[in-house]
């Protein structure tokens, strides 16, 4: 197929096809390459992200248990600790017609950043209260991935300590 023009595709670069000088078809980056998403190096990053998410979740459970203390002083201390624990609290709107005011629809509470980062991500109800919550982690060059070994009620109790309205 010498002289044929290649048409650009919208596949991830590691899935693209290439032809070697000998005419053999090669598919993207070999799995042995550290650039391939399924490589050993990326799996180790994933494990590092999971362990960080697990550590953050243990901390959340500890703070939420303190919120349920019978002592008002301990409850207030726990609430302050939760508010100071988050690095960043953000909201974003849903798709909205141009003639309507933007309303918060989703929230994100960033717990740690760098390699790896961990956040609580969820949706808000009509009163800007957390309706859902999930814990996610991310390492350098990897997408946000849900950490499943959690209790959503614990994450919601943590998230409800923040104000997401105007």
N, C-alpha and C positions, 0 to 999 in steps of 0.2 A: 504494500500500500504506500509505496514511496510517493511523495508529493501530495498525499491526501491531507486535507485540512482537518484538524481535530476540532470538534465542537465542545465548548466548555460545558461541564456538567456541574450540578450543585450537590455533589456528594462530598462527604468529609474527605480530606486529602489522603487519609490512610486507606480509603476504599477505592481510590482512583486506579485506573489501569494504565500501565505503561508497557512499551515493547522494548525489549533489550536489542542490542545490535545483532544478536543471532536470530531474532525473530520470535523469541519466546515471550509470552504475555506474562507480565508481572503485575501483581495487584498491590499497589501502594507500598507502605512501609512494612518491612518484615516484623513479625511479633517479637523477635529478639532485639529490635531497636528500642532504645529508651523513649523514642518519640511516639511509638505505637500505644494507643490507649489501653491495650490489654497486656502491656509489657510488665515484667516483674517490678520495675521501678515505680510504675504507676500504681500497681497493686499495693506496694509498700506505702505509697502516699495515701492511698485509700484507707489502709489499716491505721496509719497515723491520724488521719482525719476522724475515723471511727473512734479511736481511743480518746481523742480530745473531746468529741461529742459525748462520749460516755462520762468523762470526768465533769463536763459542764452539767450534764443531767443529774449526776450525784449531788452536785452543789445546789442545783435547783430544788431537788427533793428535800435537802436539809433546810433550805430557807423557807420552803412552803410549810414544812412541818412546824417550824418556829412560828409561822403565821397563825397556826391553829392552837397556839399555846393558850392556857387559861389566863395568863397574866397579860394585862393590857400593855404593860411596859415592854414585855418580850415581843408582843405582836407589833408594836410600833417600831422597835429596833429591827425586827425582821423586814418590815415594809421599807424602812430606810435602807437596809442592806440590799434589798432587791432593786430599789431605785438607783442606788449607786453602782450596782453590779453591771448594768447594761452600758455598753459603750455608745450606742446610738439607737434611737427609737424613731422609726419612720412610718409614714402611711402613703398609700397611693390610691388613686381613684379607679373606678371601673370605666369602661367606655361610656362616654356621656355626650349627648347632643350639644352642639355649640351654644345653644340658647339657655342651657341649664348650668347651675352652679356645680362645681366639682365637689363630690362628697367622698370622704375616706371609705374605701372598700376592703383593702388589704393592709396588713401591718407587718413590720419586720423589727425584731429586737436583736441587734447585733451583740453577741456575748463576748466574742474574742475575734481577733483578726490576725492576719499574717498567714503563715503556713502551719497549720490550717486555721480556717475561720469557722465559727459556729454561730447560728442564729435560730431564733424562734420565728416562724413564719405562719401567718394564718389570715382568716377573713374576719371582718367585723359585721355586726348586726346593724339594724336600723338606728340603734342608739349609740353606735360607735364602741360597743363592748365586744371583746374577742368572742367569736363564735366557734372557731376552729383553731387548732394549734398543732404544729409539727416542728420537730427539731431537725435542722439540716446542717451539714458540714460541707466544707469545700477546701481543697488544697490548691497550691499553685497549678494553674492550667487545667483544672478539673471543674466540672459543673457542680452546682449545688445538688447534694444527694441527701435524701431523707434518712435519718437515723431512726430505725423502727423500734428499738428496744426502750420504749417510753410509755408512760401513762398520760394520755391527753389531758386528763383532769388536773394533773400536777402542772403541766405546761400552761393550762388555762388559768389556774390559780396564780401562777407567777405573772402571766401577761396581764391579768386584770388589775394588777397593782399600778399600771400605767394608764394615763389619760390620753385617749386618741381623738378627742373632739377638738373643737375650735377654742 
